[in-house]
Amino acid sequence: MRVDDLPIDSEDAILAGRLPWDHRDPFDRIIVAQALRRNLTVATRDTKILAVALTPTLKA
């Protein structure tokens, strides 16, 4: 598996703030926004990210 840095840009921040999601954790929102914008799958154990179904996830 390959892991790269993924810098946060202004479009990520804007989308994170607009996500239709009650969860207010800014870092979780950025992770989901970045995955959505780049068509990425999120590998996580975070139950809130796994439950939201806004982006493809892989339970880690």
N, CA, C and O atoms as a Tripos MOL2 file, in Angstrom:
@<TRIPOS>MOLECULE
protein
  240   239    60     0     0
PROTEIN
NO_CHARGES

@<TRIPOS>ATOM
      1 N           0.8500   -1.1640    0.0000 N.3       1 MET1
      2 CA          0.0000    0.0000    0.0000 C.3       1 MET1
      3 C           0.9000    1.2320    0.0000 C.2       1 MET1
      4 O           1.9150    1.2680    0.6960 O.2       1 MET1
      5 N           0.5310    2.2150   -0.7660 N.am      2 ARG2
      6 CA          1.2840    3.4640   -0.8590 C.3       2 ARG2
      7 C           0.5930    4.5490   -0.0340 C.2       2 ARG2
      8 O          -0.6310    4.6800   -0.0490 O.2       2 ARG2
      9 N           1.4000    5.3130    0.6780 N.am      3 VAL3
     10 CA          0.8820    6.4260    1.4770 C.3       3 VAL3
     11 C           1.6590    7.6770    1.1040 C.2       3 VAL3
     12 O           2.8900    7.6780    1.1380 O.2       3 VAL3
     13 N           0.9520    8.7400    0.7490 N.am      4 ASP4
     14 CA          1.5660   10.0150    0.3860 C.3       4 ASP4
     15 C           0.9780   11.1340    1.2350 C.2       4 ASP4
     16 O          -0.1190   11.0130    1.7800 O.2       4 ASP4
     17 N           1.7310   12.2230    1.3340 N.am      5 ASP5
     18 CA          1.1980   13.4390    1.9570 C.3       5 ASP5
     19 C           0.0910   13.9980    1.0800 C.2       5 ASP5
     20 O           0.1420   13.8840   -0.1440 O.2       5 ASP5
     21 N          -0.8960   14.5930    1.7010 N.am      6 LEU6
     22 CA         -1.9880   15.2120    0.9680 C.3       6 LEU6
     23 C          -2.2550   16.5820    1.5850 C.2       6 LEU6
     24 O          -3.0280   16.6960    2.5360 O.2       6 LEU6
     25 N          -1.6150   17.6220    1.0440 N.am      7 PRO7
     26 CA         -1.8010   18.9670    1.6040 C.3       7 PRO7
     27 C          -3.2630   19.4110    1.5280 C.2       7 PRO7
     28 O          -3.9850   19.0560    0.5960 O.2       7 PRO7
     29 N          -3.6770   20.1810    2.5050 N.am      8 ILE8
     30 CA         -5.0300   20.7380    2.5400 C.3       8 ILE8
     31 C          -5.0200   22.0370    1.7530 C.2       8 ILE8
     32 O          -4.1910   22.9120    1.9980 O.2       8 ILE8
     33 N          -5.9510   22.1630    0.7990 N.am      9 ASP9
     34 CA         -6.0520   23.4270    0.0680 C.3       9 ASP9
     35 C          -7.3880   24.0970    0.3920 C.2       9 ASP9
     36 O          -8.2170   23.5420    1.1130 O.2       9 ASP9
     37 N          -7.5750   25.2770   -0.1430 N.am     10 SER10
     38 CA         -8.7780   26.0500    0.1950 C.3      10 SER10
     39 C         -10.0580   25.3500   -0.2510 C.2      10 SER10
     40 O         -11.0830   25.4590    0.4220 O.2      10 SER10
     41 N         -10.0190   24.6410   -1.3620 N.am     11 GLU11
     42 CA        -11.2180   23.9300   -1.8280 C.3      11 GLU11
     43 C         -11.5920   22.7990   -0.8660 C.2      11 GLU11
     44 O         -12.7730   22.5310   -0.6440 O.2      11 GLU11
     45 N         -10.5790   22.1370   -0.2980 N.am     12 ASP12
     46 CA        -10.8520   21.1100    0.7180 C.3      12 ASP12
     47 C         -11.5620   21.7370    1.9130 C.2      12 ASP12
     48 O         -12.5500   21.1980    2.4130 O.2      12 ASP12
     49 N         -11.0520   22.8750    2.3640 N.am     13 ALA13
     50 CA        -11.6200   23.5520    3.5350 C.3      13 ALA13
     51 C         -13.0540   24.0070    3.2780 C.2      13 ALA13
     52 O         -13.9180   23.8720    4.1450 O.2      13 ALA13
     53 N         -13.3010   24.5380    2.1020 N.am     14 ILE14
     54 CA        -14.6550   24.9940    1.7550 C.3      14 ILE14
     55 C         -15.6210   23.8190    1.7380 C.2      14 ILE14
     56 O         -16.7050   23.8880    2.3180 O.2      14 ILE14
     57 N         -15.2240   22.7350    1.0680 N.am     15 LEU15
     58 CA        -16.0930   21.5640    1.0040 C.3      15 LEU15
     59 C         -16.3170   20.9710    2.3950 C.2      15 LEU15
     60 O         -17.4330   20.5700    2.7230 O.2      15 LEU15
     61 N         -15.2760   20.9150    3.2040 N.am     16 ALA16
     62 CA        -15.4130   20.3750    4.5630 C.3      16 ALA16
     63 C         -16.4760   21.1330    5.3500 C.2      16 ALA16
     64 O         -17.2490   20.5330    6.0970 O.2      16 ALA16
     65 N         -16.5120   22.4300    5.1850 N.am     17 GLY17
     66 CA        -17.5040   23.2430    5.8790 C.3      17 GLY17
     67 C         -18.9100   23.0840    5.3470 C.2      17 GLY17
     68 O         -19.8790   23.3880    6.0440 O.2      17 GLY17
     69 N         -19.0320   22.6120    4.1190 N.am     18 ARG18
     70 CA        -20.3480   22.4730    3.4740 C.3      18 ARG18
     71 C         -20.8950   21.0500    3.4880 C.2      18 ARG18
     72 O         -22.0090   20.8200    3.0170 O.2      18 ARG18
     73 N         -20.1520   20.1110    4.0070 N.am     19 LEU19
     74 CA        -20.6180   18.7240    4.0020 C.3      19 LEU19
     75 C         -21.9350   18.5870    4.7600 C.2      19 LEU19
     76 O         -22.1040   19.1810    5.8250 O.2      19 LEU19
     77 N         -22.8730   17.8040    4.2110 N.am     20 PRO20
     78 CA        -24.1470   17.5730    4.9010 C.3      20 PRO20
     79 C         -23.9710   16.5090    5.9880 C.2      20 PRO20
     80 O         -24.4120   15.3690    5.8400 O.2      20 PRO20
     81 N         -23.3180   16.9090    7.0810 N.am     21 TRP21
     82 CA        -22.9110   15.9630    8.1180 C.3      21 TRP21
     83 C         -22.9380   16.6840    9.4550 C.2      21 TRP21
     84 O         -22.3380   17.7490    9.6010 O.2      21 TRP21
     85 N         -23.6250   16.1160   10.4250 N.am     22 ASP22
     86 CA        -23.7450   16.7380   11.7460 C.3      22 ASP22
     87 C         -22.4520   16.6790   12.5520 C.2      22 ASP22
     88 O         -22.2790   17.4480   13.4980 O.2      22 ASP22
     89 N         -21.5560   15.7880   12.1960 N.am     23 HIS23
     90 CA        -20.2910   15.6180   12.9240 C.3      23 HIS23
     91 C         -19.4330   16.8660   12.7440 C.2      23 HIS23
     92 O         -19.1450   17.2620   11.6150 O.2      23 HIS23
     93 N         -19.0260   17.4850   13.8450 N.am     24 ARG24
     94 CA        -18.3380   18.7780   13.7750 C.3      24 ARG24
     95 C         -16.8160   18.6930   13.8690 C.2      24 ARG24
     96 O         -16.1590   19.7340   13.8390 O.2      24 ARG24
     97 N         -16.2240   17.4960   13.9800 N.am     25 ASP25
     98 CA        -14.7660   17.3900   14.0890 C.3      25 ASP25
     99 C         -14.1200   17.8900   12.7930 C.2      25 ASP25
    100 O         -14.3120   17.2800   11.7410 O.2      25 ASP25
    101 N         -13.3630   18.9830   12.8500 N.am     26 PRO26
    102 CA        -12.8170   19.5730   11.6250 C.3      26 PRO26
    103 C         -11.8360   18.6550   10.9040 C.2      26 PRO26
    104 O         -11.7600   18.6890    9.6760 O.2      26 PRO26
    105 N         -11.0930   17.8470   11.6280 N.am     27 PHE27
    106 CA        -10.1310   16.9550   10.9750 C.3      27 PHE27
    107 C         -10.8480   15.8340   10.2270 C.2      27 PHE27
    108 O         -10.4570   15.4890    9.1120 O.2      27 PHE27
    109 N         -11.8850   15.2650   10.8220 N.am     28 ASP28
    110 CA        -12.6730   14.2460   10.1250 C.3      28 ASP28
    111 C         -13.3150   14.8380    8.8780 C.2      28 ASP28
    112 O         -13.3470   14.1910    7.8310 O.2      28 ASP28
    113 N         -13.8210   16.0450    8.9790 N.am     29 ARG29
    114 CA        -14.4630   16.6940    7.8400 C.3      29 ARG29
    115 C         -13.4560   16.9480    6.7100 C.2      29 ARG29
    116 O         -13.7930   16.7890    5.5360 O.2      29 ARG29
    117 N         -12.2300   17.3380    7.0570 N.am     30 ILE30
    118 CA        -11.1900   17.5540    6.0410 C.3      30 ILE30
    119 C         -10.8370   16.2350    5.3610 C.2      30 ILE30
    120 O         -10.7070   16.1860    4.1380 O.2      30 ILE30
    121 N         -10.6810   15.1660    6.1410 N.am     31 ILE31
    122 CA        -10.3610   13.8540    5.5670 C.3      31 ILE31
    123 C         -11.4210   13.4410    4.5560 C.2      31 ILE31
    124 O         -11.0880   13.0120    3.4510 O.2      31 ILE31
    125 N         -12.6810   13.5660    4.9190 N.am     32 VAL32
    126 CA        -13.7750   13.1820    4.0230 C.3      32 VAL32
    127 C         -13.8210   14.0990    2.8000 C.2      32 VAL32
    128 O         -14.0160   13.6210    1.6830 O.2      32 VAL32
    129 N         -13.6470   15.3840    2.9890 N.am     33 ALA33
    130 CA        -13.6620   16.3250    1.8640 C.3      33 ALA33
    131 C         -12.5380   16.0160    0.8790 C.2      33 ALA33
    132 O         -12.7580   16.0260   -0.3330 O.2      33 ALA33
    133 N         -11.3460   15.7430    1.3830 N.am     34 GLN34
    134 CA        -10.2290   15.4220    0.4940 C.3      34 GLN34
    135 C         -10.5040   14.1400   -0.2800 C.2      34 GLN34
    136 O         -10.2130   14.0620   -1.4730 O.2      34 GLN34
    137 N         -11.0550   13.1450    0.3810 N.am     35 ALA35
    138 CA        -11.3750   11.8930   -0.2970 C.3      35 ALA35
    139 C         -12.4200   12.1100   -1.3880 C.2      35 ALA35
    140 O         -12.2980   11.5630   -2.4840 O.2      35 ALA35
    141 N         -13.4340   12.8950   -1.0930 N.am     36 LEU36
    142 CA        -14.4700   13.1830   -2.0890 C.3      36 LEU36
    143 C         -13.9010   13.8890   -3.3150 C.2      36 LEU36
    144 O         -14.1950   13.5030   -4.4460 O.2      36 LEU36
    145 N         -13.0980   14.9090   -3.0990 N.am     37 ARG37
    146 CA        -12.5530   15.7040   -4.2070 C.3      37 ARG37
    147 C         -11.5940   14.9070   -5.0770 C.2      37 ARG37
    148 O         -11.4540   15.1910   -6.2670 O.2      37 ARG37
    149 N         -10.9340   13.9130   -4.4980 N.am     38 ARG38
    150 CA         -9.8900   13.1870   -5.2230 C.3      38 ARG38
    151 C         -10.2880   11.7430   -5.5400 C.2      38 ARG38
    152 O          -9.4600   10.9580   -6.0030 O.2      38 ARG38
    153 N         -11.5430   11.3970   -5.2920 N.am     39 ASN39
    154 CA        -12.0350   10.0370   -5.5300 C.3      39 ASN39
    155 C         -11.1790    8.9850   -4.8270 C.2      39 ASN39
    156 O         -10.7660    7.9960   -5.4310 O.2      39 ASN39
    157 N         -10.9210    9.2170   -3.5370 N.am     40 LEU40
    158 CA        -10.1060    8.3120   -2.7400 C.3      40 LEU40
    159 C         -10.9760    7.5080   -1.7830 C.2      40 LEU40
    160 O         -12.0810    7.9230   -1.4340 O.2      40 LEU40
    161 N         -10.4720    6.3640   -1.3680 N.am     41 THR41
    162 CA        -11.0990    5.5550   -0.3310 C.3      41 THR41
    163 C         -10.4020    5.8560    0.9850 C.2      41 THR41
    164 O          -9.1740    5.9260    1.0340 O.2      41 THR41
    165 N         -11.1680    6.0350    2.0440 N.am     42 VAL42
    166 CA        -10.6210    6.3290    3.3660 C.3      42 VAL42
    167 C         -10.5000    5.0220    4.1500 C.2      42 VAL42
    168 O         -11.4940    4.3240    4.3540 O.2      42 VAL42
    169 N          -9.2800    4.6910    4.5920 N.am     43 ALA43
    170 CA         -9.0530    3.5420    5.4710 C.3      43 ALA43
    171 C          -9.0440    4.0720    6.9040 C.2      43 ALA43
    172 O          -8.1810    4.8710    7.2700 O.2      43 ALA43
    173 N         -10.0000    3.6290    7.7080 N.am     44 THR44
    174 CA        -10.1560    4.1970    9.0520 C.3      44 THR44
    175 C         -10.8600    3.2300    9.9890 C.2      44 THR44
    176 O         -11.5410    2.2990    9.5580 O.2      44 THR44
    177 N         -10.6810    3.4720   11.2740 N.am     45 ARG45
    178 CA        -11.4670    2.7990   12.3130 C.3      45 ARG45
    179 C         -12.4680    3.7630   12.9320 C.2      45 ARG45
    180 O         -13.2350    3.3840   13.8180 O.2      45 ARG45
    181 N         -12.4630    4.9970   12.4720 N.am     46 ASP46
    182 CA        -13.3350    6.0370   13.0230 C.3      46 ASP46
    183 C         -14.7870    5.6990   12.6820 C.2      46 ASP46
    184 O         -15.1780    5.7130   11.5150 O.2      46 ASP46
    185 N         -15.5700    5.3980   13.6980 N.am     47 THR47
    186 CA        -16.9480    4.9590   13.4710 C.3      47 THR47
    187 C         -17.8210    6.0420   12.8460 C.2      47 THR47
    188 O         -18.7660    5.7310   12.1200 O.2      47 THR47
    189 N         -17.5170    7.2990   13.1180 N.am     48 LYS48
    190 CA        -18.3250    8.3760   12.5330 C.3      48 LYS48
    191 C         -18.0510    8.5160   11.0400 C.2      48 LYS48
    192 O         -18.9770    8.7590   10.2660 O.2      48 LYS48
    193 N         -16.8050    8.3680   10.6280 N.am     49 ILE49
    194 CA        -16.4890    8.4120    9.1980 C.3      49 ILE49
    195 C         -17.0700    7.1860    8.5040 C.2      49 ILE49
    196 O         -17.6290    7.3020    7.4130 O.2      49 ILE49
    197 N         -16.9470    6.0100    9.1220 N.am     50 LEU50
    198 CA        -17.4920    4.7890    8.5280 C.3      50 LEU50
    199 C         -19.0100    4.8710    8.3740 C.2      50 LEU50
    200 O         -19.5580    4.3430    7.4070 O.2      50 LEU50
    201 N         -19.6870    5.5180    9.3010 N.am     51 ALA51
    202 CA        -21.1500    5.5790    9.2870 C.3      51 ALA51
    203 C         -21.7160    6.6060    8.3200 C.2      51 ALA51
    204 O         -22.8620    6.4720    7.8890 O.2      51 ALA51
    205 N         -20.9420    7.6300    7.9660 N.am     52 VAL52
    206 CA        -21.5130    8.7390    7.2070 C.3      52 VAL52
    207 C         -21.8210    8.3880    5.7530 C.2      52 VAL52
    208 O         -22.7520    8.9500    5.1760 O.2      52 VAL52
    209 N         -21.0700    7.4830    5.1550 N.am     53 ALA53
    210 CA        -21.3000    7.0240    3.7810 C.3      53 ALA53
    211 C         -21.2640    8.1440    2.7450 C.2      53 ALA53
    212 O         -21.9840    8.0850    1.7490 O.2      53 ALA53
    213 N         -20.4390    9.1600    2.9670 N.am     54 LEU54
    214 CA        -20.2700   10.2110    1.9590 C.3      54 LEU54
    215 C         -19.1870    9.8540    0.9520 C.2      54 LEU54
    216 O         -19.1910   10.3620   -0.1690 O.2      54 LEU54
    217 N         -18.2680    8.9920    1.3400 N.am     55 THR55
    218 CA        -17.1440    8.5960    0.5010 C.3      55 THR55
    219 C         -16.8660    7.1150    0.7360 C.2      55 THR55
    220 O         -17.2020    6.5900    1.7970 O.2      55 THR55
    221 N         -16.2610    6.4340   -0.2300 N.am     56 PRO56
    222 CA        -15.9170    5.0270    0.0060 C.3      56 PRO56
    223 C         -14.9690    4.8850    1.2020 C.2      56 PRO56
    224 O         -14.0540    5.6880    1.3810 O.2      56 PRO56
    225 N         -15.2060    3.8510    2.0140 N.am     57 THR57
    226 CA        -14.3640    3.6230    3.1860 C.3      57 THR57
    227 C         -13.9230    2.1690    3.2320 C.2      57 THR57
    228 O         -14.5540    1.2840    2.6530 O.2      57 THR57
    229 N         -12.8350    1.9540    3.9310 N.am     58 LEU58
    230 CA        -12.3100    0.6250    4.1900 C.3      58 LEU58
    231 C         -12.0620    0.5520    5.6860 C.2      58 LEU58
    232 O         -11.2600    1.3150    6.2250 O.2      58 LEU58
    233 N         -12.7510   -0.3680    6.3600 N.am     59 LYS59
    234 CA        -12.5720   -0.4720    7.8100 C.3      59 LYS59
    235 C         -11.1870   -1.0310    8.0920 C.2      59 LYS59
    236 O         -10.8490   -2.1280    7.6480 O.2      59 LYS59
    237 N         -10.3930   -0.2760    8.8260 N.am     60 ALA60
    238 CA         -9.0060   -0.6800    9.1260 C.3      60 ALA60
    239 C          -8.9340   -1.4230   10.4400 C.2      60 ALA60
    240 O          -7.8520   -1.8390   10.8560 O.2      60 ALA60
@<TRIPOS>BOND
     1     1     2 1
     2     2     3 1
     3     3     4 2
     4     3     5 am
     5     5     6 1
     6     6     7 1
     7     7     8 2
     8     7     9 am
     9     9    10 1
    10    10    11 1
    11    11    12 2
    12    11    13 am
    13    13    14 1
    14    14    15 1
    15    15    16 2
    16    15    17 am
    17    17    18 1
    18    18    19 1
    19    19    20 2
    20    19    21 am
    21    21    22 1
    22    22    23 1
    23    23    24 2
    24    23    25 am
    25    25    26 1
    26    26    27 1
    27    27    28 2
    28    27    29 am
    29    29    30 1
    30    30    31 1
    31    31    32 2
    32    31    33 am
    33    33    34 1
    34    34    35 1
    35    35    36 2
    36    35    37 am
    37    37    38 1
    38    38    39 1
    39    39    40 2
    40    39    41 am
    41    41    42 1
    42    42    43 1
    43    43    44 2
    44    43    45 am
    45    45    46 1
    46    46    47 1
    47    47    48 2
    48    47    49 am
    49    49    50 1
    50    50    51 1
    51    51    52 2
    52    51    53 am
    53    53    54 1
    54    54    55 1
    55    55    56 2
    56    55    57 am
    57    57    58 1
    58    58    59 1
    59    59    60 2
    60    59    61 am
    61    61    62 1
    62    62    63 1
    63    63    64 2
    64    63    65 am
    65    65    66 1
    66    66    67 1
    67    67    68 2
    68    67    69 am
    69    69    70 1
    70    70    71 1
    71    71    72 2
    72    71    73 am
    73    73    74 1
    74    74    75 1
    75    75    76 2
    76    75    77 am
    77    77    78 1
    78    78    79 1
    79    79    80 2
    80    79    81 am
    81    81    82 1
    82    82    83 1
    83    83    84 2
    84    83    85 am
    85    85    86 1
    86    86    87 1
    87    87    88 2
    88    87    89 am
    89    89    90 1
    90    90    91 1
    91    91    92 2
    92    91    93 am
    93    93    94 1
    94    94    95 1
    95    95    96 2
    96    95    97 am
    97    97    98 1
    98    98    99 1
    99    99   100 2
   100    99   101 am
   101   101   102 1
   102   102   103 1
   103   103   104 2
   104   103   105 am
   105   105   106 1
   106   106   107 1
   107   107   108 2
   108   107   109 am
   109   109   110 1
   110   110   111 1
   111   111   112 2
   112   111   113 am
   113   113   114 1
   114   114   115 1
   115   115   116 2
   116   115   117 am
   117   117   118 1
   118   118   119 1
   119   119   120 2
   120   119   121 am
   121   121   122 1
   122   122   123 1
   123   123   124 2
   124   123   125 am
   125   125   126 1
   126   126   127 1
   127   127   128 2
   128   127   129 am
   129   129   130 1
   130   130   131 1
   131   131   132 2
   132   131   133 am
   133   133   134 1
   134   134   135 1
   135   135   136 2
   136   135   137 am
   137   137   138 1
   138   138   139 1
   139   139   140 2
   140   139   141 am
   141   141   142 1
   142   142   143 1
   143   143   144 2
   144   143   145 am
   145   145   146 1
   146   146   147 1
   147   147   148 2
   148   147   149 am
   149   149   150 1
   150   150   151 1
   151   151   152 2
   152   151   153 am
   153   153   154 1
   154   154   155 1
   155   155   156 2
   156   155   157 am
   157   157   158 1
   158   158   159 1
   159   159   160 2
   160   159   161 am
   161   161   162 1
   162   162   163 1
   163   163   164 2
   164   163   165 am
   165   165   166 1
   166   166   167 1
   167   167   168 2
   168   167   169 am
   169   169   170 1
   170   170   171 1
   171   171   172 2
   172   171   173 am
   173   173   174 1
   174   174   175 1
   175   175   176 2
   176   175   177 am
   177   177   178 1
   178   178   179 1
   179   179   180 2
   180   179   181 am
   181   181   182 1
   182   182   183 1
   183   183   184 2
   184   183   185 am
   185   185   186 1
   186   186   187 1
   187   187   188 2
   188   187   189 am
   189   189   190 1
   190   190   191 1
   191   191   192 2
   192   191   193 am
   193   193   194 1
   194   194   195 1
   195   195   196 2
   196   195   197 am
   197   197   198 1
   198   198   199 1
   199   199   200 2
   200   199   201 am
   201   201   202 1
   202   202   203 1
   203   203   204 2
   204   203   205 am
   205   205   206 1
   206   206   207 1
   207   207   208 2
   208   207   209 am
   209   209   210 1
   210   210   211 1
   211   211   212 2
   212   211   213 am
   213   213   214 1
   214   214   215 1
   215   215   216 2
   216   215   217 am
   217   217   218 1
   218   218   219 1
   219   219   220 2
   220   219   221 am
   221   221   222 1
   222   222   223 1
   223   223   224 2
   224   223   225 am
   225   225   226 1
   226   226   227 1
   227   227   228 2
   228   227   229 am
   229   229   230 1
   230   230   231 1
   231   231   232 2
   232   231   233 am
   233   233   234 1
   234   234   235 1
   235   235   236 2
   236   235   237 am
   237   237   238 1
   238   238   239 1
   239   239   240 2
@<TRIPOS>SUBSTRUCTURE
     1 MET1         2 RESIDUE 1 A MET
     2 ARG2         6 RESIDUE 1 A ARG
     3 VAL3        10 RESIDUE 1 A VAL
     4 ASP4        14 RESIDUE 1 A ASP
     5 ASP5        18 RESIDUE 1 A ASP
     6 LEU6        22 RESIDUE 1 A LEU
     7 PRO7        26 RESIDUE 1 A PRO
     8 ILE8        30 RESIDUE 1 A ILE
     9 ASP9        34 RESIDUE 1 A ASP
    10 SER10       38 RESIDUE 1 A SER
    11 GLU11       42 RESIDUE 1 A GLU
    12 ASP12       46 RESIDUE 1 A ASP
    13 ALA13       50 RESIDUE 1 A ALA
    14 ILE14       54 RESIDUE 1 A ILE
    15 LEU15       58 RESIDUE 1 A LEU
    16 ALA16       62 RESIDUE 1 A ALA
    17 GLY17       66 RESIDUE 1 A GLY
    18 ARG18       70 RESIDUE 1 A ARG
    19 LEU19       74 RESIDUE 1 A LEU
    20 PRO20       78 RESIDUE 1 A PRO
    21 TRP21       82 RESIDUE 1 A TRP
    22 ASP22       86 RESIDUE 1 A ASP
    23 HIS23       90 RESIDUE 1 A HIS
    24 ARG24       94 RESIDUE 1 A ARG
    25 ASP25       98 RESIDUE 1 A ASP
    26 PRO26      102 RESIDUE 1 A PRO
    27 PHE27      106 RESIDUE 1 A PHE
    28 ASP28      110 RESIDUE 1 A ASP
    29 ARG29      114 RESIDUE 1 A ARG
    30 ILE30      118 RESIDUE 1 A ILE
    31 ILE31      122 RESIDUE 1 A ILE
    32 VAL32      126 RESIDUE 1 A VAL
    33 ALA33      130 RESIDUE 1 A ALA
    34 GLN34      134 RESIDUE 1 A GLN
    35 ALA35      138 RESIDUE 1 A ALA
    36 LEU36      142 RESIDUE 1 A LEU
    37 ARG37      146 RESIDUE 1 A ARG
    38 ARG38      150 RESIDUE 1 A ARG
    39 ASN39      154 RESIDUE 1 A ASN
    40 LEU40      158 RESIDUE 1 A LEU
    41 THR41      162 RESIDUE 1 A THR
    42 VAL42      166 RESIDUE 1 A VAL
    43 ALA43      170 RESIDUE 1 A ALA
    44 THR44      174 RESIDUE 1 A THR
    45 ARG45      178 RESIDUE 1 A ARG
    46 ASP46      182 RESIDUE 1 A ASP
    47 THR47      186 RESIDUE 1 A THR
    48 LYS48      190 RESIDUE 1 A LYS
    49 ILE49      194 RESIDUE 1 A ILE
    50 LEU50      198 RESIDUE 1 A LEU
    51 ALA51      202 RESIDUE 1 A ALA
    52 VAL52      206 RESIDUE 1 A VAL
    53 ALA53      210 RESIDUE 1 A ALA
    54 LEU54      214 RESIDUE 1 A LEU
    55 THR55      218 RESIDUE 1 A THR
    56 PRO56      222 RESIDUE 1 A PRO
    57 THR57      226 RESIDUE 1 A THR
    58 LEU58      230 RESIDUE 1 A LEU
    59 LYS59      234 RESIDUE 1 A LYS
    60 ALA60      238 RESIDUE 1 A ALA
